[in-house]
Amino acid sequence: MTPVHFSFSSAFILGLMGLAFHRTHLLSALLCLEGMMLSLFIALALWALQFESTSFSTAPMLLLAFSACEASTGLAPLVATARTHGTDRLRNLNLLQC
């Protein structure tokens, strides 16, 4: 495994571990998801450059578009819960009360 592959794999794993273990705020969960998507984007872009094929060159842009949609979809519940509950702490959210 090259150092480049190791660094992007470790960035993805760190984002996944942050998402799994540090779930106190909704904003921190969204930041971990964005870190995972950023590491996937850079890894996919380097993979497309490595193969030097035009068919792989659109995949990073498509992933970046989905990442932007994921970010906007995540910010909508963040703003809604901050307005209704006054905080973004996940312990205060109860699906039975919403």
N, C-alpha and C positions, 0 to 999 in steps of 0.2 A: 504494500500500500504506500503510495507516494505521500509526501507531506501535505500536498494540496488536498488530496482525498481525505486524509486524516483530519485536516482542519475543518473541512466542511461537514464531515461526518460527526465530529465532536461538537460543532456548533448546532447541528440538528438535534443531537442527543441531549445537549445541555438545555435547549429550548423545550424538548419533550419532558425532561426531568423537572424543569421549572414549572411546566404546566401541570404535571402530575403531583408535585409535592408542595408547591407554594400557591395554594388556591385561596388566599385570603381576600384579595380584591379582584373584581372583574377586569379592571384595567391591567393588572399584572398578567392575567391569563391571556388577554388580547395581545399584550406585548410579546409574550412567549410564542404565541401563534405567528405573529409577524416576524419574529426572529427565525422561526422554522421555515417560513415561506421565503425569507430572504436567503437563507442558506441553500434551499432548494433551487431558487432562481439562479444564484451564482454557479452552483454545481451544474445545473442544466445548460447554462450559457457556456461554461467551459467545456462541457461534453460536446455541445454543438460545434464549438471552435476546434475541438480535437479531431472530429470526424470530417470537417471541412465540406460538409454537404449542405445544400440549400434546403433540403427537405427538413432538416433539424433546426434550422435557424428561426422558424416561427414559434417553436415550442416555448422558449423563454418568455417571449412577449405574451403568449397566451396564458402562461402561468402568472405573469405579472398582472394581467387583466383580472384573472380570478382572485389574485391576492388583494387587489384594490376593491373588488366587490366584497370579499370577505371582511375587509377592514370596515367598509361602510355598513355592512350588515351587523358587525359587532359593535360599532359605535352607537347604533340606534337603540339597542337594549341598554347600553351603558348610560346614555342620556336619559332614557325613560326611567330607569331604576334610580338614578340620582335625583330626578325630579320627584318621584313618588315616595321613595324611602329616605331620601336625604343623604344616602351614602351608597358606595358601590361594594361594600363588604358582602361577600357571598353568604356569610352566616346569617345575616339579617334578612335574606331573601327566602321566602317560603312560598312555594307554588300553590299551597292551599289558600293563602290569603290574597293572592293576586286576582 
